[in-house]
Amino acid sequence: MTRPYNPNWFANNPLMRLNNEKDHRAFFDASLNDPQSLLVPLWRGDPLIAGGKAAFLSAAAREEFAKDALVLMLGVKDGCAYFAIDASSGPSSSTTEAEDAPFADIGQYMPIREAAGLISRDDLAIIGQARWLTEWHRSHRFCANCGVLSDIIDGGAKRQCPACERVHFPRTDPVAIVLAIHESACLLGRSPHFPPGFLSALAGFVEAAETPEEAAKREIFEEAGVRLANVRYQFSQPWPFPASLMMGFIADAEDRTLNLDTDEIVEAKWVALDDIQALLNGEPRGDIFLPPKFTIARHLLERWAQQ
């Protein structure tokens, strides 16, 4: 099956998910005992990097991790099953450092944003899925309906409460990220946690009973005072920090008047198309720095600059 093209990193996951597998428990156990299966080790969500590549371990390596280490099935590729294993789970995880974690002697548990510049995009998509699921299971152990400790079922695709039988699915937080355009310039802004000069497209979470397009209009008006029209969907990106689905839009601004909510946006400016094209080509333009290549904001800028 040909995968649709998506320019965004963390997308285009090469694994076939197993939601249609009839006997998940038996398949999970058999695959975990198959020497051909692979483990994706994570330390607090960060991957093991060895020799400049993602380190995928043989399933037999599971013996080196804590007995109660979280293990989740991710999918299958070319007949090989992939599992995520949380190296930071277990009774001593709160006191153990990453350099003392299993297999740290063959490489380094590297912050995933740094690792993104080293490893293949297929591997990054797999690791992103692994990070997403392990973080959800770590933070959603109890039933939201009755408070009882829930069970992992279907290889980690969901959890179920043994008391009330409520089924819980991994959380996804939808986000609208928008590149606002006015004639030959785009609107970029900086939130308080960005370093000086680092500008990006504006974004915000989709609220209850709201479409992504409505969220795009609302967020840009709330944050920058800019009214939008002709909101055009471009593409999406899974963003495992911890569980967002970034939906990218390009939209037309009515004018360039700005009225910033400084709690959300401490700096915003209209940047000319020529300057964006120069920055994308690596040419400096004052003190402006664009988002890195693994972000959807970068790809929105690239798409607009090429039109």
Backbone as numpy.savetxt, mean C-alpha at the origin, in Angstrom:
# Nx Ny Nz CAx CAy CAz Cx Cy Cz
-3.92 -15.62 -18.25 -4.77 -14.42 -18.25 -3.89 -13.18 -18.25
-4.11 -12.28 -19.15 -3.34 -11.05 -19.25 -3.82 -10.05 -18.21
-2.90 -9.52 -17.43 -3.26 -8.54 -16.41 -3.38 -7.16 -17.04
-4.41 -6.39 -16.67 -4.53 -5.03 -17.21 -3.37 -4.19 -16.75
-2.93 -3.28 -17.60 -1.77 -2.44 -17.28 -2.15 -1.39 -16.25
-1.35 -1.27 -15.24 -1.48 -0.22 -14.24 -0.08 0.27 -13.94
0.21 1.56 -14.14 1.58 2.06 -13.97 2.04 2.12 -12.52
1.15 1.90 -11.58 1.47 2.13 -10.18 2.13 0.93 -9.50
3.14 1.24 -8.71 3.80 0.22 -7.91 2.85 -0.26 -6.81
3.06 -1.47 -6.33 2.19 -2.21 -5.42 0.97 -2.77 -6.15
0.74 -2.38 -7.40 -0.33 -2.94 -8.21 0.24 -4.09 -9.05
-0.61 -4.72 -9.86 -0.19 -5.78 -10.79 0.40 -6.99 -10.04
-0.23 -7.37 -8.96 0.23 -8.52 -8.18 0.21 -9.78 -9.04
1.34 -10.50 -9.16 1.39 -11.67 -10.03 0.78 -12.93 -9.43
0.39 -12.89 -8.16 -0.15 -14.09 -7.51 -1.62 -14.30 -7.86
-1.98 -15.55 -8.05 -3.39 -15.92 -8.19 -3.94 -16.17 -6.80
-4.93 -15.40 -6.42 -5.53 -15.58 -5.10 -6.42 -16.81 -5.10
-6.69 -17.33 -3.91 -7.31 -18.65 -3.80 -8.69 -18.60 -3.17
-9.44 -17.56 -3.47 -10.75 -17.42 -2.86 -11.73 -18.50 -3.29
-11.44 -19.20 -4.40 -12.35 -20.25 -4.87 -11.92 -21.64 -4.42
-10.83 -21.73 -3.66 -10.38 -23.02 -3.16 -11.43 -23.57 -2.18
-11.91 -24.80 -2.44 -13.02 -25.34 -1.65 -12.60 -25.75 -0.24
-11.45 -26.38 -0.11 -10.98 -26.85 1.20 -9.73 -26.07 1.58
-9.91 -24.87 2.10 -8.79 -23.99 2.39 -7.83 -24.59 3.41
-8.36 -25.20 4.47 -7.50 -25.72 5.53 -6.57 -26.79 4.99
-7.13 -27.75 4.22 -6.31 -28.84 3.70 -5.29 -28.31 2.70
-5.70 -27.38 1.86 -4.78 -26.81 0.87 -3.69 -26.01 1.56
-4.06 -25.25 2.58 -3.10 -24.46 3.34 -2.04 -25.36 3.97
-2.48 -26.42 4.64 -1.54 -27.31 5.31 -0.63 -28.02 4.31
-1.22 -28.51 3.22 -0.42 -29.22 2.22 0.61 -28.29 1.59
0.20 -27.07 1.29 1.12 -26.12 0.65 2.23 -25.70 1.61
1.89 -25.53 2.89 2.90 -25.11 3.85 3.95 -26.19 4.08
3.57 -27.44 3.83 4.52 -28.55 3.96 5.19 -28.92 2.64
4.87 -28.19 1.60 5.47 -28.43 0.28 6.83 -27.71 0.22
7.93 -28.42 -0.04 9.23 -27.77 -0.07 9.37 -26.72 -1.17
8.48 -26.74 -2.15 8.52 -25.75 -3.22 7.88 -24.41 -2.81
7.10 -24.42 -1.75 6.42 -23.20 -1.32 7.42 -22.19 -0.76
7.03 -20.91 -0.80 7.94 -19.83 -0.39 7.31 -18.99 0.72
8.19 -18.52 1.62 7.78 -17.62 2.69 8.26 -16.21 2.40
7.40 -15.23 2.66 7.74 -13.82 2.55 7.89 -13.30 3.98
9.13 -13.20 4.51 9.29 -12.77 5.90 9.20 -11.26 6.04
8.50 -10.83 7.08 8.35 -9.40 7.38 8.68 -9.16 8.84
9.31 -8.04 9.11 9.53 -7.59 10.48 8.77 -6.28 10.66
7.68 -6.35 11.40 6.81 -5.18 11.60 6.46 -4.53 10.26
6.17 -5.37 9.30 5.72 -4.92 7.99 6.81 -4.66 6.98
8.07 -4.77 7.38 9.18 -4.47 6.46 9.82 -5.77 5.96
10.22 -5.83 4.69 10.71 -7.07 4.08 12.18 -7.34 4.36
12.55 -8.58 4.22 13.96 -8.99 4.32 14.59 -8.83 2.95
15.65 -8.03 2.88 16.36 -7.77 1.63 17.76 -8.36 1.75
18.13 -9.17 0.77 19.45 -9.80 0.75 20.02 -9.69 -0.66
21.24 -9.16 -0.76 21.86 -9.02 -2.07 21.11 -8.11 -3.00
20.42 -7.11 -2.45 19.67 -6.17 -3.27 18.36 -6.70 -3.80
17.93 -7.88 -3.30 16.68 -8.48 -3.76 15.82 -8.87 -2.56
14.52 -9.05 -2.83 13.64 -9.55 -1.78 14.01 -10.99 -1.46
14.13 -11.30 -0.17 14.47 -12.66 0.25 13.20 -13.46 0.46
12.94 -14.41 -0.43 11.84 -15.34 -0.27 12.44 -16.66 0.20
11.96 -17.18 1.32 12.55 -18.35 1.96 11.77 -19.61 1.64
12.44 -20.75 1.71 11.77 -22.03 1.58 10.80 -22.22 2.74
9.72 -22.93 2.49 8.74 -23.18 3.54 9.37 -23.89 4.72
10.43 -24.64 4.50 11.11 -25.33 5.60 11.71 -24.36 6.60
11.96 -23.12 6.17 12.53 -22.12 7.07 11.58 -21.71 8.18
10.33 -22.12 8.09 9.35 -21.79 9.12 9.79 -22.27 10.50
10.59 -23.34 10.53 11.06 -23.89 11.80 11.94 -22.91 12.57
12.51 -21.92 11.88 13.40 -20.95 12.53 12.64 -19.79 13.16
11.35 -19.71 12.91 10.54 -18.64 13.47 9.83 -19.12 14.74
9.26 -18.20 15.47 8.49 -18.58 16.66 7.37 -19.54 16.28
7.06 -20.47 17.17 6.05 -21.48 16.86 4.69 -20.86 16.57
4.41 -19.74 17.24 3.11 -19.09 17.02 3.22 -17.90 16.08
4.27 -17.85 15.26 4.41 -16.77 14.28 3.22 -16.77 13.32
2.73 -15.60 13.03 1.59 -15.46 12.12 2.00 -15.87 10.71
1.27 -16.83 10.13 1.53 -17.31 8.77 0.23 -17.19 7.98
0.29 -16.54 6.83 -0.89 -16.28 6.01 -0.61 -16.66 4.56
-1.60 -17.25 3.91 -1.43 -17.59 2.51 -1.73 -16.38 1.64
-0.85 -16.14 0.66 -1.01 -15.01 -0.25 -1.57 -15.41 -1.60
-1.13 -16.55 -2.13 -1.59 -16.98 -3.44 -0.59 -17.93 -4.07
-0.78 -18.16 -5.36 0.04 -19.13 -6.10 0.55 -18.48 -7.37
1.80 -18.78 -7.70 2.41 -18.32 -8.93 3.20 -19.47 -9.54
2.87 -19.82 -10.78 3.56 -20.90 -11.49 3.58 -22.18 -10.66
2.47 -22.48 -9.99 2.35 -23.69 -9.20 3.00 -23.64 -7.84
3.59 -22.50 -7.48 4.28 -22.35 -6.20 3.44 -21.47 -5.28
3.18 -21.97 -4.07 2.39 -21.21 -3.10 3.28 -20.24 -2.34
2.76 -19.06 -2.07 3.47 -18.02 -1.32 2.73 -17.75 -0.01
3.52 -17.64 1.06 2.99 -17.33 2.38 3.70 -16.12 2.95
2.97 -15.32 3.71 3.59 -14.28 4.52 3.84 -14.85 5.90
5.00 -14.54 6.49 5.27 -14.92 7.88 5.78 -13.70 8.62
5.19 -13.45 9.78 5.51 -12.26 10.55 6.64 -12.60 11.53
7.85 -12.17 11.19 9.01 -12.43 12.03 8.94 -11.67 13.34
8.07 -10.68 13.43 7.96 -9.89 14.64 6.83 -10.36 15.54
6.20 -11.49 15.20 5.18 -12.04 16.08 5.80 -13.12 16.95
5.18 -13.39 18.09 5.73 -14.36 19.03 5.89 -13.73 20.40
6.17 -14.53 21.40 6.19 -14.03 22.79 7.27 -13.01 23.06
8.39 -13.03 22.32 9.48 -12.09 22.60 9.58 -10.97 21.59
8.55 -10.80 20.77 8.62 -9.82 19.68 8.75 -8.39 20.18
8.20 -8.09 21.34 8.23 -6.71 21.83 9.62 -6.29 22.28
10.48 -7.26 22.59 11.82 -6.93 23.07 12.90 -7.24 22.05
12.58 -8.01 21.03 13.56 -8.38 20.02 13.68 -7.28 18.98
14.90 -7.00 18.55 15.14 -6.01 17.51 15.22 -6.71 16.15
15.07 -5.92 15.07 15.06 -6.49 13.73 16.35 -7.23 13.42
17.48 -6.74 13.89 18.75 -7.39 13.57 18.90 -8.75 14.26
18.03 -9.03 15.26 18.06 -10.33 15.94 16.95 -11.25 15.46
16.17 -10.81 14.49 15.06 -11.61 13.99 15.58 -12.76 13.12
14.77 -13.79 12.92 15.20 -14.91 12.08 15.66 -14.46 10.71
16.81 -14.97 10.28 17.41 -14.76 8.96 17.91 -13.34 8.74
17.98 -12.55 9.79 18.56 -11.22 9.64 20.04 -11.30 9.31
20.67 -12.46 9.56 22.10 -12.61 9.28 22.39 -12.71 7.79
21.35 -12.95 6.96 21.59 -13.05 5.52 21.28 -11.75 4.79
20.75 -10.77 5.50 20.41 -9.50 4.87 19.95 -8.49 5.90
18.92 -7.74 5.55 18.42 -6.68 6.42 16.93 -6.53 6.25
16.22 -6.43 7.37 14.80 -6.07 7.30 14.75 -4.56 7.05
14.42 -4.20 5.83 14.56 -2.82 5.37 13.21 -2.12 5.30
13.12 -0.86 5.73 11.87 -0.12 5.56 11.36 -0.25 4.13
10.08 -0.55 3.99 9.55 -0.91 2.68 9.67 0.22 1.66
9.62 1.47 2.12 9.78 2.59 1.19 11.19 2.62 0.61
12.19 2.22 1.40 13.55 2.14 0.88 13.71 0.92 -0.02
13.11 -0.18 0.37 13.21 -1.40 -0.42 12.57 -1.25 -1.79
11.57 -0.35 -1.90 10.85 -0.17 -3.16 11.78 0.21 -4.30
12.87 0.90 -3.99 13.80 1.31 -5.04 14.78 0.23 -5.44
14.75 -0.92 -4.76 15.71 -1.98 -5.03 15.12 -3.21 -5.71
13.92 -3.56 -5.32 13.36 -4.85 -5.74 12.43 -4.71 -6.94
12.11 -5.83 -7.55 11.23 -5.81 -8.72 9.82 -5.39 -8.31
9.08 -4.89 -9.28 7.72 -4.44 -8.98 6.81 -5.61 -8.66
7.04 -6.77 -9.27 6.25 -7.96 -8.91 6.48 -8.33 -7.45
7.74 -8.33 -7.03 8.05 -8.67 -5.65 7.48 -7.62 -4.69
7.52 -6.36 -5.09 6.98 -5.31 -4.24 5.47 -5.47 -4.06
4.77 -5.88 -5.12 3.32 -6.10 -5.01 3.02 -7.24 -4.05
3.81 -8.31 -4.11 3.62 -9.44 -3.20 3.88 -9.00 -1.77
4.97 -8.27 -1.56 5.32 -7.81 -0.22 4.27 -6.83 0.31
3.74 -5.98 -0.57 2.69 -5.07 -0.16 1.45 -5.81 0.33
1.08 -6.88 -0.38 -0.06 -7.70 0.05 0.24 -8.35 1.41
1.48 -8.85 1.55 1.86 -9.50 2.81 1.81 -8.51 3.96
2.31 -7.31 3.73 2.29 -6.27 4.79 0.86 -5.91 5.15
0.03 -5.73 4.15 -1.37 -5.36 4.36 -2.06 -6.37 5.25
-1.93 -7.66 4.91 -2.65 -8.71 5.64 -2.08 -8.92 7.04
-0.75 -8.95 7.18 -0.20 -9.18 8.51 -0.56 -8.05 9.45
-0.53 -6.81 8.97 -0.88 -5.68 9.84 -2.35 -5.72 10.23
-3.21 -6.15 9.30 -4.64 -6.24 9.63 -4.87 -7.31 10.69
-4.27 -8.47 10.51 -4.47 -9.53 11.49 -3.90 -9.15 12.86
-2.79 -8.43 12.88 -2.19 -8.01 14.16 -3.09 -7.03 14.91
-3.81 -6.20 14.18 -4.58 -5.12 14.81 -6.07 -5.39 14.89
-6.53 -6.52 14.34 -7.97 -6.83 14.35 -8.19 -8.26 14.85
-7.64 -8.55 16.01 -7.70 -9.91 16.53 -9.05 -10.24 17.18
-9.77 -9.22 17.60 -11.00 -9.46 18.34 -12.24 -9.08 17.51
-13.30 -9.83 17.73 -14.55 -9.62 17.00 -15.10 -8.22 17.30
-15.40 -7.48 16.26 -15.96 -6.14 16.43 -17.41 -6.18 16.88
-18.04 -7.35 16.80 -19.44 -7.47 17.18 -19.61 -7.81 18.66
-18.78 -8.77 19.17 -18.97 -9.20 20.55 -17.70 -9.17 21.39
-16.56 -8.90 20.77 -15.33 -8.74 21.52 -14.53 -10.00 21.78
-14.99 -11.15 21.32 -14.28 -12.41 21.53 -13.11 -12.52 20.55
-12.01 -13.16 20.99 -10.87 -13.39 20.12 -11.32 -14.21 18.92
-11.10 -13.69 17.71 -11.57 -14.36 16.50 -10.51 -15.30 15.95
-10.93 -16.19 15.04 -10.05 -17.18 14.43 -9.68 -16.77 13.01
-8.46 -17.08 12.62 -8.05 -16.91 11.23 -8.63 -18.07 10.42
-9.30 -17.77 9.32 -9.85 -18.82 8.47 -9.46 -18.55 7.02
-9.64 -19.56 6.19 -9.37 -19.48 4.76 -7.95 -19.00 4.48
-7.00 -19.51 5.25 -5.60 -19.19 5.02 -5.21 -17.77 5.36
-6.12 -17.03 6.00 -5.84 -15.65 6.35 -6.64 -14.65 5.55
-7.51 -15.12 4.64 -8.32 -14.22 3.83 -9.39 -13.53 4.65
-9.69 -14.05 5.84 -10.73 -13.46 6.68 -10.56 -14.00 8.10
-11.36 -13.49 9.03 -11.42 -13.98 10.40 -12.87 -14.27 10.74
-13.08 -15.19 11.66 -14.44 -15.52 12.09 -14.49 -15.66 13.60
-15.54 -15.11 14.19 -15.72 -15.19 15.62 -16.28 -16.56 16.01
-15.66 -17.26 16.96 -16.18 -18.57 17.36 -17.45 -18.46 18.21
-17.73 -17.27 18.74 -18.90 -17.10 19.60 -20.15 -16.70 18.81
-20.07 -15.60 18.10 -21.25 -15.12 17.36 -21.21 -15.48 15.88
-20.09 -16.05 15.42 -19.90 -16.52 14.04 -19.85 -15.40 13.01
-19.68 -14.16 13.48 -19.55 -13.04 12.54 -18.22 -13.18 11.78
-18.28 -12.97 10.46 -17.09 -13.05 9.61 -16.57 -11.64 9.36
-15.25 -11.46 9.48 -14.63 -10.16 9.29 -13.60 -10.25 8.15
-13.64 -9.27 7.27 -12.77 -9.24 6.11 -11.71 -8.15 6.28
-10.55 -8.33 5.62 -9.49 -7.32 5.73 -9.98 -5.92 5.39
-9.52 -4.97 6.16 -9.96 -3.58 6.00 -9.29 -2.94 4.79
-10.07 -2.15 4.05 -9.55 -1.32 2.97 -10.09 0.09 3.15
-9.19 1.07 3.21 -9.59 2.47 3.39 -9.49 3.20 2.05
-10.62 3.55 1.41 -10.57 4.22 0.11 -10.14 5.67 0.23
-9.25 6.08 -0.67 -8.72 7.44 -0.69 -8.83 8.01 -2.10
-9.29 9.23 -2.22 -9.28 9.95 -3.50 -8.08 10.88 -3.51
-7.21 10.73 -4.51 -6.06 11.61 -4.67 -6.22 12.33 -6.01
-6.08 13.65 -5.99 -6.50 14.47 -7.13 -5.40 15.43 -7.58
-5.17 15.42 -8.87 -4.30 16.44 -9.47 -5.22 17.47 -10.12
-5.34 18.62 -9.47 -6.19 19.70 -9.98 -5.43 20.49 -11.03
-6.10 20.77 -12.16 -5.48 21.44 -13.30 -6.22 22.75 -13.59
-5.45 23.80 -13.85 -6.05 25.03 -14.36 -5.16 25.54 -15.50
-5.73 25.45 -16.71 -4.97 25.80 -17.92 -3.67 25.01 -17.96
-2.51 25.62 -17.90 -1.24 24.90 -18.04 -0.47 24.80 -16.73
-1.22 24.65 -15.62 -0.59 24.49 -14.32 -1.38 23.51 -13.47
-0.70 22.87 -12.52 -1.36 21.94 -11.62 -1.15 22.39 -10.18
-2.06 21.97 -9.31 -2.00 22.34 -7.91 -1.29 21.25 -7.12
-0.23 21.63 -6.41 0.49 20.72 -5.53 0.55 21.33 -4.13
0.55 20.47 -3.13 0.57 20.96 -1.76 1.44 20.11 -0.86
1.66 20.62 0.34 2.50 19.94 1.31 1.76 19.85 2.64
1.61 18.63 3.14 1.00 18.43 4.44 2.04 18.64 5.53
1.63 18.78 6.78 2.60 19.10 7.85 3.69 18.06 8.04
3.43 16.78 7.67 4.44 15.75 7.89 5.40 15.59 6.72
5.21 16.37 5.63 6.15 16.36 4.51 7.30 17.32 4.80
8.50 17.01 4.31 9.63 17.94 4.50 9.45 19.18 3.62
10.12 20.29 3.94 10.02 21.51 3.13 10.39 21.25 1.68
9.58 21.81 0.77 9.84 21.65 -0.66 9.21 20.44 -1.29
8.76 19.48 -0.47 8.16 18.26 -1.00 6.68 18.50 -1.27
6.30 18.53 -2.54 4.93 18.82 -2.92 4.30 17.62 -3.62
3.00 17.45 -3.40 2.30 16.30 -3.97 0.87 16.68 -4.31
0.19 15.79 -5.01 -1.24 15.96 -5.25 -1.99 15.86 -3.92
-3.13 16.51 -3.83 -3.91 16.50 -2.60 -4.81 15.27 -2.55
-5.05 14.79 -1.33 -5.79 13.54 -1.18 -6.59 13.56 0.11
-7.58 12.68 0.18 -8.36 12.53 1.40 -9.18 11.26 1.36
-9.61 10.81 2.53 -10.38 9.57 2.62 -11.81 9.77 2.12
-12.33 8.75 1.46 -13.73 8.73 1.05 -14.58 8.46 2.28
-15.58 9.29 2.51 -16.42 9.14 3.69 -17.62 8.24 3.40
-18.34 7.88 4.43 -19.49 6.98 4.31 -20.51 7.55 3.34
-21.05 6.68 2.47 -22.10 7.04 1.51 -21.64 8.13 0.56
-20.37 8.13 0.18 -19.80 9.13 -0.72 -19.08 8.42 -1.86
-19.22 8.92 -3.08 -18.47 8.36 -4.19 -17.05 8.91 -4.18
-16.10 8.22 -4.81 -14.74 8.77 -4.89 -14.69 10.13 -5.57
-15.52 10.33 -6.60 -15.55 11.62 -7.29 -16.05 12.73 -6.36
-17.07 12.41 -5.56 -17.55 13.39 -4.59 -16.48 13.71 -3.55
-15.77 12.67 -3.12 -14.70 12.88 -2.15 -13.60 13.76 -2.73
-13.27 13.55 -4.01 -12.24 14.36 -4.65 -12.63 15.84 -4.61
-13.86 16.15 -4.98 -14.30 17.54 -4.97 -14.31 18.12 -3.56
-14.85 17.34 -2.62 -14.96 17.83 -1.24 -13.59 18.08 -0.62
-12.67 17.12 -0.77 -11.36 17.23 -0.13 -10.57 18.43 -0.65
-10.58 18.63 -1.96 -9.81 19.74 -2.53 -10.41 21.08 -2.09
-11.72 21.14 -2.00 -12.34 22.39 -1.54 -12.04 22.62 -0.05
-12.13 21.55 0.77 -11.89 21.71 2.21 -10.43 22.08 2.49
-9.51 21.46 1.76 -8.09 21.66 2.05 -7.51 22.91 1.40
-8.00 23.24 0.19 -7.37 24.34 -0.56 -8.35 25.41 -1.02
-9.66 25.21 -0.82 -10.64 26.20 -1.25 -10.85 26.23 -2.74
-10.46 25.17 -3.45 -10.55 25.11 -4.91 -11.76 24.27 -5.30
-12.58 24.81 -6.19 -13.74 24.07 -6.69 -13.35 23.35 -7.98
-13.77 22.08 -8.09 -13.40 21.23 -9.21 -14.60 20.89 -10.08
-14.30 20.62 -11.34 -15.29 20.11 -12.29 -14.60 19.07 -13.16
-15.41 18.27 -13.85 -14.88 17.28 -14.79 -13.82 16.39 -14.13
-14.21 15.75 -13.03 -13.30 14.86 -12.30 -13.17 13.55 -13.08
-11.94 13.22 -13.48 -11.71 12.09 -14.38 -10.84 11.03 -13.71
-11.41 9.84 -13.53 -10.65 8.73 -12.92 -9.53 8.29 -13.85
-8.34 7.99 -13.27 -7.19 7.56 -14.05 -6.78 6.12 -13.76
-6.46 5.83 -12.51 -6.03 4.49 -12.11 -5.99 4.44 -10.59
-5.70 3.26 -10.04 -5.69 3.10 -8.58 -4.38 2.45 -8.14
-4.14 2.51 -6.84 -2.93 1.91 -6.27 -3.20 1.35 -4.88
-2.94 0.06 -4.66 -2.95 -0.43 -3.28 -1.81 0.25 -2.52
-2.08 0.71 -1.33 -1.09 1.48 -0.56 -1.07 0.89 0.85
-0.14 -0.02 1.14 -0.19 -0.77 2.41 0.41 -0.02 3.59
-0.07 1.21 3.85 0.45 2.04 4.95 -0.69 2.61 5.79
-1.55 1.84 6.43 -1.49 0.39 6.43 -2.42 -0.30 5.44
-3.50 0.37 4.98 -4.51 -0.38 4.22 -5.35 0.52 3.33
-4.72 1.36 2.53 -5.47 2.30 1.69 -5.52 1.84 0.24
-6.62 2.13 -0.40 -6.72 1.99 -1.85 -6.79 3.40 -2.41
-5.70 3.84 -3.04 -5.60 5.19 -3.59 -6.23 5.21 -4.98
-7.25 6.03 -5.16 -7.92 6.17 -6.45 -7.56 7.53 -7.04
-6.86 7.50 -8.18 -6.29 8.71 -8.73 -7.19 9.41 -9.73
-7.27 10.74 -9.62 -8.11 11.55 -10.51 -7.32 12.76 -11.02
-7.71 13.20 -12.20 -7.31 14.51 -12.72 -8.60 15.31 -12.88
-8.60 16.57 -12.45 -9.83 17.37 -12.48 -9.50 18.81 -12.85
-10.50 19.51 -13.36 -10.34 20.90 -13.77 -10.76 21.84 -12.63
-9.90 22.79 -12.31 -10.21 23.79 -11.28 -10.90 24.99 -11.92
-11.84 25.58 -11.20 -12.54 26.75 -11.72 -11.61 27.96 -11.80
-10.72 28.11 -10.85 -9.76 29.22 -10.85 -8.59 28.83 -9.96
-7.65 29.77 -9.75 -6.45 29.46 -8.96 -6.47 30.08 -7.57
-7.63 30.53 -7.14 -7.75 31.10 -5.80 -7.55 30.00 -4.76
-6.69 30.26 -3.76 -6.41 29.29 -2.71 -6.85 29.82 -1.36
-7.43 28.94 -0.58 -7.81 29.25 0.80 -7.49 28.00 1.61
-6.27 27.93 2.17 -5.75 26.70 2.74 -6.28 26.44 4.15
-6.59 25.17 4.40 -6.79 24.68 5.76 -5.40 24.31 6.27
-4.78 25.18 7.04 -3.38 24.99 7.40 -3.16 23.84 8.39
-4.22 23.29 8.95 -4.06 22.08 9.74 -3.78 20.88 8.84
-4.25 20.97 7.59 -4.08 19.87 6.64 -2.99 20.16 5.61
-2.94 21.40 5.12 -2.00 21.78 4.06 -1.26 23.05 4.51
0.05 22.94 4.69 0.81 24.10 5.16 1.38 24.92 4.02
1.36 24.37 2.82 1.88 25.08 1.65 1.22 24.51 0.41
0.85 25.36 -0.52 0.30 24.91 -1.79 0.63 25.95 -2.86
0.82 25.49 -4.07 1.12 26.41 -5.16 0.73 25.78 -6.49
0.47 26.66 -7.45 0.24 26.23 -8.83 1.59 26.15 -9.53
1.87 24.98 -10.08 3.17 24.75 -10.71 2.95 24.58 -12.22
3.68 25.34 -13.00 3.51 25.33 -14.46 3.91 23.98 -15.06
3.25 23.65 -16.17 3.52 22.39 -16.87 4.99 22.27 -17.25
5.60 23.35 -17.72 7.02 23.31 -18.10 7.90 22.93 -16.92
7.57 23.46 -15.75 8.35 23.13 -14.57 8.16 21.67 -14.16
6.94 21.17 -14.26 6.68 19.77 -13.94 7.46 18.86 -14.88
7.42 19.17 -16.16 8.15 18.34 -17.13 9.65 18.36 -16.84
10.18 19.52 -16.46 11.61 19.61 -16.13 11.93 18.79 -14.88
11.09 18.88 -13.86 11.32 18.13 -12.63 11.25 16.63 -12.87
10.32 16.20 -13.70 10.22 14.78 -14.02 11.45 14.28 -14.78
12.11 15.18 -15.49 13.34 14.83 -16.22 14.59 14.98 -15.35
14.39 15.28 -14.07 15.52 15.40 -13.17 16.18 16.76 -13.14
15.54 17.77 -13.74 16.09 19.12 -13.75 15.53 19.90 -12.57
16.37 20.52 -11.76 15.88 21.25 -10.59 15.06 22.48 -10.97
14.07 22.75 -10.15 13.26 23.94 -10.29 13.04 24.54 -8.90
13.95 25.44 -8.53 13.85 26.04 -7.21 13.99 24.99 -6.12
13.11 25.08 -5.13 13.18 24.16 -3.99 12.05 23.13 -4.04
11.51 22.86 -5.23 10.40 21.91 -5.36 10.95 20.50 -5.54
10.39 19.56 -4.77 10.71 18.15 -4.92 9.42 17.36 -5.13
9.40 16.52 -6.16 8.21 15.75 -6.48 8.20 14.41 -5.73
7.04 13.80 -5.63 6.94 12.50 -4.96 7.80 11.44 -5.67
8.26 10.41 -4.95 9.08 9.37 -5.57 8.29 8.53 -6.56
9.01 7.73 -7.33 8.42 7.00 -8.45 7.43 5.93 -8.01
7.50 5.47 -6.76 6.58 4.41 -6.36 5.23 4.94 -5.87
4.99 6.25 -5.99 3.74 6.82 -5.52 2.78 7.08 -6.69
1.50 7.03 -6.39 0.49 7.30 -7.41 0.51 8.78 -7.79
0.88 9.66 -6.86 0.95 11.09 -7.17 1.95 11.33 -8.30
3.06 10.63 -8.26 4.08 10.76 -9.32 3.50 10.35 -10.67
2.74 9.28 -10.69 2.21 8.79 -11.96 1.07 9.67 -12.48
0.34 10.31 -11.59 -0.64 11.29 -12.05 0.07 12.46 -12.73
1.17 12.92 -12.14 1.94 14.01 -12.74 2.50 13.58 -14.10
3.02 12.38 -14.18 3.58 11.90 -15.44 2.50 11.81 -16.53
1.33 11.31 -16.15 0.25 11.20 -17.15 -0.17 12.57 -17.65
-0.33 13.52 -16.74 -0.74 14.86 -17.16 0.35 15.51 -18.01
1.61 15.35 -17.63 2.71 15.99 -18.35 2.88 15.44 -19.75
2.40 14.24 -20.01 2.55 13.61 -21.32 1.38 13.87 -22.23
0.32 14.48 -21.71 -0.87 14.72 -22.53 -0.66 15.84 -23.54
